[in-house]
Amino acid sequence: MTSVQPFRFAVQATGATSAKEWNDTARSAQDLGYSTLFLADHYLGPGRAQRVARWPPQDLAPLTAMTMAAARTETLRVGCRVFCVDYHVPAVLAKEAATLDLLSDGRLEFGIGAGWSEPEYRAMGLNFALPGRRVDKLREVIALVKSQWSGAPLELRGEHVTAIDYAGLPLPVQRPRPPIMIGGSGGRVLSLAAREADIVSIANVPFEERDDAGRTPAQEAAHRYDVVRRAAGGRLGELEIESSPFFARITADAASAAERVARTVGMSPDGVLDHPNVLIGDTNAVIDRLHERRERFGANYITVQQRQAANFAPVVAHLTGH
């Protein structure tokens, strides 16, 4: 049996309409025992593009909100789940991230991915390249980030990234560097993550009974973890595997909650209960399911949505560090 990492938990939050509301969100995440507060790297407000993208409007831009959250807390780690390589100048993002690690006394988790929302790209006037080119760019950006954070002179001349004749400043507090989280769903990006990341963030599997490959959601999650396991080799025991239950409900009436979610996503209630990105049940049932999923899918680092953080806190208190 593969050794597993202890559980830890994060909140993904992008909603706030005032400084006080955001500060309260950060303080609450820390007080409830969550390890990390994640933002998301999305930019569309309400409108046709946002509806086509089928992603909720985001109140807050990640870097500024991460900085504010770090300034208003003492132990809470901050990150973005995940920065899109095409939305940022790579050398600038690496410097901003190192600065945040320095000014937070070493509380940054750096998430990065190849991008996935073609409607958002189009709405912002960006070219949505083929998956292979986006992953190739991601590989070069990760090499830049690691080099820039090392303090060594930069001599990178890639197809997508160039950084030459200077050394990066500031140096991050965390050494050898802040943990890097790479997120995605396809084989190429997950294999890259297994080789280069400290945290592999496995994107949500489809909310359907079977996908185009004929796999159930649980089979797809197991397939993705198997990709990571094979690519990681001897590194597997060092990796954290991050996953998010998009629907999390701590309730004594699991059947009714599952039926409501099933109507929302167009699946059967039984299919919903077994979905890797759904956690429904009382505290003990959810704890048992998380142990099971850590064994099946490797997931030890669990991110819940902002609206679910308080309700999910008893699970966090029971499992953190175990």
C-alpha positions as CSV (number, residue, x, y, z in Angstrom):
1,M,0.0,0.0,0.0
2,T,1.3,3.4,-1.0
3,S,2.1,5.7,2.0
4,V,-0.3,8.6,2.2
5,Q,0.1,12.2,3.3
6,P,-1.8,13.5,6.3
7,F,-5.0,15.4,5.7
8,R,-5.2,19.2,5.5
9,F,-7.9,21.5,4.2
10,A,-8.4,24.7,2.3
11,V,-11.1,27.1,1.5
12,Q,-11.6,28.5,-2.0
13,A,-13.1,32.0,-1.7
14,T,-13.6,34.7,-4.3
15,G,-16.6,36.5,-3.0
16,A,-16.5,39.8,-1.0
17,T,-18.0,43.2,-1.6
18,S,-16.0,45.1,1.1
19,A,-12.7,45.0,2.8
20,K,-14.4,44.0,6.1
21,E,-16.1,41.1,4.4
22,W,-12.9,39.8,2.9
23,N,-10.9,40.2,6.1
24,D,-13.7,38.4,8.0
25,T,-13.5,35.5,5.5
26,A,-9.7,35.2,5.9
27,R,-9.9,35.3,9.7
28,S,-12.8,32.8,9.8
29,A,-10.8,30.3,7.6
30,Q,-7.9,30.6,10.0
31,D,-10.0,30.3,13.1
32,L,-11.9,27.3,11.7
33,G,-8.6,25.4,11.3
34,Y,-8.2,25.5,7.5
35,S,-4.6,25.4,6.3
36,T,-5.0,27.6,3.3
37,L,-7.2,30.2,1.6
38,F,-7.3,29.9,-2.1
39,L,-8.4,32.4,-4.7
40,A,-9.3,31.6,-8.4
41,D,-7.7,33.1,-11.5
42,H,-10.9,34.1,-13.3
43,Y,-11.9,37.6,-14.4
44,L,-15.4,37.6,-15.9
45,G,-18.2,39.6,-14.3
46,P,-21.8,39.1,-15.2
47,G,-22.7,39.1,-18.9
48,R,-23.0,36.9,-21.9
49,A,-19.4,35.7,-21.8
50,Q,-19.7,34.7,-18.2
51,R,-22.8,32.7,-19.0
52,V,-21.2,30.9,-21.9
53,A,-18.2,30.1,-19.7
54,R,-20.5,28.7,-17.1
55,W,-18.4,29.9,-14.2
56,P,-19.6,32.1,-11.4
57,P,-18.6,35.7,-11.5
58,Q,-15.5,36.4,-9.4
59,D,-15.5,39.5,-7.1
60,L,-11.8,39.5,-6.4
61,A,-8.5,39.4,-8.4
62,P,-6.2,36.8,-6.8
63,L,-2.9,38.5,-6.0
64,T,-4.3,41.5,-4.3
65,A,-6.8,39.5,-2.3
66,M,-4.1,37.0,-1.3
67,T,-1.9,39.8,-0.1
68,M,-4.8,41.3,2.0
69,A,-5.7,37.9,3.5
70,A,-2.1,37.3,4.5
71,A,-1.8,40.7,6.1
72,R,-4.9,40.1,8.2
73,T,-3.9,36.6,9.5
74,E,-1.0,35.0,11.2
75,T,-0.8,31.4,10.2
76,L,-3.2,31.0,7.3
77,R,-1.4,30.1,4.0
78,V,-2.6,31.8,0.8
79,G,-2.6,30.7,-2.8
80,C,-4.5,30.6,-6.1
81,R,-6.1,27.5,-7.4
82,V,-4.6,28.0,-10.0
83,F,-2.9,30.9,-11.9
84,C,-3.3,30.5,-15.7
85,V,0.0,30.8,-17.6
86,D,-1.6,32.9,-20.3
87,Y,-3.1,35.5,-18.0
88,H,0.2,36.8,-16.7
89,V,3.7,37.8,-17.8
90,P,5.7,34.9,-16.3
91,A,8.7,36.8,-14.9
92,V,6.3,39.4,-13.4
93,L,4.1,36.7,-11.8
94,A,7.2,34.9,-10.4
95,K,8.4,38.2,-8.8
96,E,5.0,39.0,-7.4
97,A,4.7,35.6,-5.9
98,A,8.2,35.7,-4.3
99,T,7.3,39.2,-2.9
100,L,4.1,37.8,-1.3
101,D,6.0,34.9,0.2
102,L,8.5,37.3,1.7
103,L,5.9,39.7,3.1
104,S,3.8,36.9,4.5
105,D,6.8,35.3,6.3
106,G,6.6,32.2,4.1
107,R,2.9,31.4,3.7
108,L,2.6,31.2,-0.1
109,E,1.4,28.2,-2.0
110,F,2.0,28.8,-5.7
111,G,-0.7,27.2,-8.0
112,I,-0.3,27.3,-11.8
113,G,-2.0,25.6,-14.7
114,A,-2.2,25.6,-18.5
115,G,-5.7,27.3,-18.7
116,W,-8.9,25.7,-19.7
117,S,-11.8,28.2,-20.3
118,E,-11.9,29.1,-24.0
119,P,-14.8,31.5,-23.5
120,E,-12.9,33.4,-20.9
121,Y,-9.8,33.6,-23.2
122,R,-12.0,34.8,-26.0
123,A,-13.7,37.4,-23.9
124,M,-10.4,38.9,-22.8
125,G,-8.9,38.8,-26.4
126,L,-6.5,36.0,-25.8
127,N,-5.5,33.2,-28.1
128,F,-6.6,29.8,-26.8
129,A,-3.9,27.5,-28.2
130,L,-4.1,23.8,-28.6
131,P,-3.6,21.8,-25.3
132,G,-0.1,20.6,-26.2
133,R,1.1,24.2,-26.7
134,R,-0.5,25.4,-23.5
135,V,1.2,22.5,-21.6
136,D,4.5,23.3,-23.2
137,K,4.2,26.9,-22.1
138,L,3.4,25.7,-18.6
139,R,6.5,23.6,-18.5
140,E,8.6,26.6,-19.5
141,V,6.9,28.9,-16.9
142,I,7.6,26.4,-14.1
143,A,11.3,26.3,-15.1
144,L,11.4,30.1,-15.0
145,V,9.7,30.2,-11.6
146,K,12.1,27.7,-10.0
147,S,15.1,29.4,-11.5
148,Q,14.0,32.9,-10.6
149,W,13.3,31.8,-7.0
150,S,16.7,30.2,-6.7
151,G,18.6,33.5,-7.0
152,A,20.9,32.1,-9.7
153,P,21.5,34.1,-13.0
154,L,18.7,33.5,-15.5
155,E,19.5,32.1,-18.9
156,L,16.2,30.8,-20.2
157,R,15.5,31.0,-23.9
158,G,12.4,29.0,-24.7
159,E,9.7,29.1,-27.3
160,H,7.3,30.7,-24.8
161,V,9.5,32.2,-22.0
162,T,12.6,34.2,-22.1
163,A,14.5,35.5,-19.0
164,I,18.2,36.3,-19.5
165,D,21.1,38.3,-17.9
166,Y,19.6,38.9,-14.5
167,A,18.9,37.1,-11.2
168,G,15.5,37.1,-9.5
169,L,14.7,39.2,-6.4
170,P,13.4,38.9,-3.8
171,L,14.2,35.4,-2.7
172,P,11.2,33.7,-1.1
173,V,11.3,33.0,2.6
174,Q,10.5,29.3,2.1
175,R,13.5,27.3,1.0
176,P,14.3,25.9,-1.4
177,R,11.2,27.6,-2.6
178,P,7.4,27.9,-1.9
179,P,5.5,24.7,-2.7
180,I,4.3,24.6,-6.3
181,M,0.9,23.3,-7.1
182,I,0.1,22.3,-10.7
183,G,-3.5,21.7,-11.6
184,G,-5.2,20.0,-14.4
185,S,-7.1,17.0,-15.7
186,G,-5.3,15.7,-18.8
187,G,-2.6,13.1,-19.0
188,R,0.2,15.5,-20.1
189,V,-0.4,18.1,-17.5
190,L,-0.9,15.6,-14.7
191,S,2.3,13.8,-15.7
192,L,4.1,17.2,-15.7
193,A,2.7,17.9,-12.2
194,A,3.8,14.5,-10.9
195,R,7.4,15.3,-12.0
196,E,7.6,19.0,-11.2
197,A,5.1,19.9,-8.5
198,D,4.9,19.5,-4.7
199,I,1.1,19.5,-4.9
200,V,-0.9,17.9,-7.7
201,S,-4.3,19.5,-8.0
202,I,-6.7,17.2,-9.8
203,A,-9.5,19.1,-11.5
204,N,-13.1,18.1,-11.0
205,V,-14.3,15.1,-13.0
206,P,-17.4,15.5,-15.1
207,F,-20.8,15.5,-13.4
208,E,-22.2,12.7,-15.6
209,E,-22.9,9.0,-15.2
210,R,-20.1,8.1,-17.8
211,D,-17.7,10.3,-19.7
212,D,-16.7,10.0,-23.4
213,A,-14.2,7.3,-22.4
214,G,-16.9,5.3,-20.8
215,R,-15.7,5.8,-17.3
216,T,-17.8,6.6,-14.3
217,P,-16.7,9.7,-12.3
218,A,-15.0,7.4,-9.7
219,Q,-13.2,5.5,-12.5
220,E,-12.0,8.7,-14.1
221,A,-10.7,10.0,-10.7
222,A,-8.8,6.7,-10.3
223,H,-7.5,6.9,-13.8
224,R,-6.1,10.4,-13.2
225,Y,-4.5,9.3,-10.0
226,D,-2.9,6.4,-11.8
227,V,-1.4,8.8,-14.4
228,V,0.1,10.8,-11.5
229,R,1.3,7.6,-9.7
230,R,3.1,6.3,-12.8
231,A,4.7,9.6,-13.7
232,A,5.8,10.3,-10.2
233,G,7.6,7.1,-9.6
234,G,9.6,7.4,-6.4
235,R,8.4,10.9,-5.9
236,L,4.8,9.8,-5.1
237,G,5.3,9.6,-1.4
238,E,6.5,13.2,-1.3
239,L,3.5,14.6,-3.2
240,E,0.2,16.0,-1.9
241,I,-2.9,15.3,-4.0
242,E,-5.4,18.2,-3.8
243,S,-9.0,17.7,-4.7
244,S,-12.2,19.7,-4.2
245,P,-15.7,18.5,-3.3
246,F,-17.7,21.1,-5.2
247,F,-20.7,20.0,-3.3
248,A,-20.1,19.3,0.4
249,R,-23.1,18.9,2.8
250,I,-22.7,17.9,6.4
251,T,-26.2,16.6,7.1
252,A,-28.1,13.8,8.8
253,D,-30.4,13.6,5.8
254,A,-28.0,12.5,3.1
255,A,-30.7,11.1,0.8
256,S,-32.5,14.5,0.5
257,A,-29.3,16.4,0.0
258,A,-28.2,13.9,-2.7
259,E,-31.5,14.3,-4.5
260,R,-31.1,18.1,-4.6
261,V,-27.6,17.9,-6.0
262,A,-28.7,15.2,-8.4
263,R,-31.4,17.5,-9.8
264,T,-28.8,20.3,-10.2
265,V,-26.2,18.2,-12.1
266,G,-28.5,15.8,-13.9
267,M,-27.2,12.6,-12.3
268,S,-28.8,9.9,-10.2
269,P,-28.7,10.3,-6.4
270,D,-26.5,7.2,-6.1
271,G,-24.2,8.5,-8.7
272,V,-23.9,11.8,-6.8
273,L,-23.0,10.1,-3.5
274,D,-20.1,8.2,-5.1
275,H,-18.9,11.2,-7.2
276,P,-15.3,12.1,-6.2
277,N,-16.2,15.8,-6.0
278,V,-19.2,15.4,-3.7
279,L,-19.2,14.8,0.0
280,I,-22.7,14.4,1.6
281,G,-23.5,12.8,5.0
282,D,-23.1,13.3,8.7
283,T,-19.6,14.1,10.0
284,N,-18.7,10.5,10.7
285,A,-19.8,9.4,7.2
286,V,-17.8,12.1,5.5
287,I,-14.7,11.3,7.6
288,D,-15.0,7.7,6.5
289,R,-15.5,8.6,2.9
290,L,-12.4,10.9,2.9
291,H,-10.3,8.0,4.3
292,E,-11.6,5.8,1.5
293,R,-10.9,8.4,-1.2
294,R,-7.4,9.0,0.1
295,E,-6.8,5.3,-0.5
296,R,-8.5,5.2,-3.9
297,F,-7.6,8.6,-5.4
298,G,-4.7,9.8,-3.2
299,A,-6.5,12.9,-2.2
300,N,-5.2,14.2,1.2
301,Y,-5.5,18.0,0.6
302,I,-9.2,18.9,0.4
303,T,-10.5,22.3,-0.7
304,V,-14.1,23.3,0.1
305,Q,-16.0,26.2,-1.3
306,Q,-16.4,29.4,0.6
307,R,-20.1,28.9,1.3
308,Q,-19.4,25.4,2.9
309,A,-16.5,26.3,5.1
310,A,-18.3,26.7,8.4
311,N,-20.5,23.6,8.0
312,F,-17.5,21.5,7.1
313,A,-15.4,22.7,10.0
314,P,-16.1,19.6,12.3
315,V,-14.5,17.4,9.6
316,V,-11.4,19.7,9.5
317,A,-11.1,19.6,13.2
318,H,-11.2,15.8,13.3
319,L,-8.9,14.9,10.3
320,T,-6.3,17.7,10.1
321,G,-2.8,16.1,10.5
322,H,-4.1,12.5,10.5
